[in-house]
Amino acid sequence: MGAADFVARPFRILGRLLRGEDPFVRVRSKEEWESDYRERRWDRLVRDYRSMGNMAVVSHLLSSATGPEHRRLLDVGCGNGALLTSLDGMAKKFDYVGLDVSSAALAQLREHHPRAATVCADMADADAVPGVFDVLVFNECLYYADCAAVLERWRPKASPGAVLIVSMHARGSRPILWRRISSLTTELQSFTIRDDESGTAWTVKLLQFAGARR
């Protein structure tokens, strides 16, 4: 964070509070996401996924912490398919469904994965996706919404023994969001990864809904 951003942050938080917004959530409209993907601003997520530490850990957890009982996978906020691309051959292990609010993002995902099942809906719209899931992945998306409300919406869609994988860029108010998430979940594993060259860090956790069967 630069010095100017450090100085400006309290004023941004105050402004959000005065507008009745959650100061720790960065809300973006569907139109903003559509514009970003139409202009190919997120292509790097698919192109550079091998160099992204969070993607490596999420893929590792999907490989090592899931068994044959974890078949149906929901990728919430899937964007243009970076996670599905990172799974490579392992994707055959899962019945994958990607959900995103941007139709442009999903069109780009299907360019690389034409057979992938996708749903265009807001991440809180659990009713848009039929059935239940054994693995729910929230990869770099929960700071764009009320994370506790989103998880509560998806709880009925988790099968008995289902696991959640949550990844968030480690910065600013993220500890506050993790505390909100921890009030609804049980932590099974946690990793923090840092890219020394860029200074970027991520926290990735394997979770279950509180009270769920392990």
N, C-alpha and C positions, 0 to 999 in steps of 0.2 A: 504494500500500500504506500503510495506516495504521500509527501507531506501535505499537499493540497487536499487530497482525498481524506486524510486523517482529520484535518481541520473541518472539512465540509460534512463529514459523517454525522456529527451530533445534530446539525441543522436539518439534514435529510430525515433523521429519525424523528425529530420534533415535528417536522412538516407532516410526516405520515400520521403521527399521533393526533395532530390537530385535524386531520382529514378523517379521523376515525379508522385508519388503516392499521394493520399489524406492522409494526416497525421492523420486524425481523423477517418479513416475507417480501420477495420481489415479484409482485403480480405483473404478468404480461398478458395482453389480450391475444385472442385467436388471430386477429389481423396482424399483430406484430410477428407472431410465429410464422404465419403464412408468408409474410414478406421476407423474413430471414431465409426461409428455405427456398423460396423462389429465386432469391439472389445468391443461393448456394453458399451462404455464410457459414454453414455447419458441415461442409464437405470434409473438412479436416478430421472430423470425428471418425469417419469411416477410413479415410486415407491414412491417418496416423495412429490408428488404434493400438498398434504394437508397441508404441512408445508411451502409451498412457498407463501409468501404474494402477489406476483404479480399475481399468478394464481387465488388466491381467489378474488382479485379485478376485474380481467378480467371476471371471471365467474359472479361476482356480476353485472357488467355492462351489460353483456349479458342478465341477468335475469331481471334487473330493467329498463334498458334504451332502450330496444327493444320491439316492439309490434308485432301484427300480420302482419304488413306490412313489417317487417324485417324478411324475410323467408330464403333467400339464404345467406349462410355464407361461406366465403372463409378464410381459415386459412393459411396465407402465412408463409412459413418456419415452417411447422407443425411438422417437426421432427418425432419422434416415437409416437406422439399422446398424449402428456401430456395434452393439452387443451381439446381435445375430451374426455379423461378420466375424467378430472375434471368436465365436464359438466354433466356427469352421466345421470340421467333420463331426464334432461333438453335438452339433445341433440335432442330429438324427436321434439322439437320446431323448429328446423332448417333443411334445406336441406344443409348438410355439404359437403364441398369439401376441402380437404387438399392438399397443394402444397409444394413440397420440392425437392431440387436438388439431394438428396440421395435416390437411390432405396432401399438401405438397411434399411434406416429409415422408408420408407413407408411399407416395408415388415413387420417390427416390429409393426407398427401401426395396420396393418391388422390382426396381431396375436390376438390382443385384440378387434378389431372392424372390423370383416371380411366384413361387408356390407358397410363400409365407402368408399366414392368416393375419389380417390386420383389422382394427376397428378404429374409426375416426370419432373420438369423443374426448371430452374433458377428463383429466385424470381422476376426478372425484365421482365420475359417472359410472359407478360399478354396475348399474342396471343395464348398461349398454353391452355388456359382455355376458353371454350365457354360460351356465355351468359353474364349477368350482375349480380351484387351481391348487397344485401341490407346491409350486414355487412362485413367489411374487417378487419381482425385481423392481426396485425404485432407484434407478441409476441416475444420479445428478438431476433430480427433478423435484424433490420435496421442499426445496427452499423457494419454489415458485407458487406455493399454495399453503393453506393451513394444514400442516403435515399431520396433526392429530386427527383432524376431521377427515382427511383423505384415508388414513389408515382405518378409522372406524367404519368408513363406507365399505372398505374391502374386507373387513373381518368376516362377514357372512360368506364371502367368496373363497375363503381359505378352507381346504379340506382338512380332516383330522390329521395331525402330524405335519401340516404344511410349514414351510420355512419361508422367511423373508430375507432378501438381501438388499441392504440399503447402502448406497454410496453417496457421500457429499464432499464437495470441495471444502477443505479445512481452512476456514477464514472467518473473521469477524464474529458474527452472532451464531455461528454453527453450534457451539456448546449449548445454547439455549434451545435450539431445535432438537438436538439430541436428547436433552432432558424431557422435552415433550414426547418424543418417540419412546423413551424408556418408560414412561408412565403407562404405556399400553402394551409393552413387549417384554420378553425375556431375552437377554443377550446370551448367545451361544459362543460366538467368536468375534473378535474385533482386531482390525489391522489399521495401522496408519502408515502411509507410503509417501515418500517425498522424492521429487525429482530434483537432484542437486543442481542441475544445470539451470532450470527455470525457477526453482524455488517453490514450485507448485506442490501442494500436499493434499492428500485425500484421506478420509476415514471411511472404511468399509466394514459393515457389520453383518453377521449372520444372526438372525433373530427368529423368534416365534411370538405369536400373539400370547399375551399373558394368559395363563390358564390352559393353554393348548397342550395336548398330549405330545410328549417327546418320543 
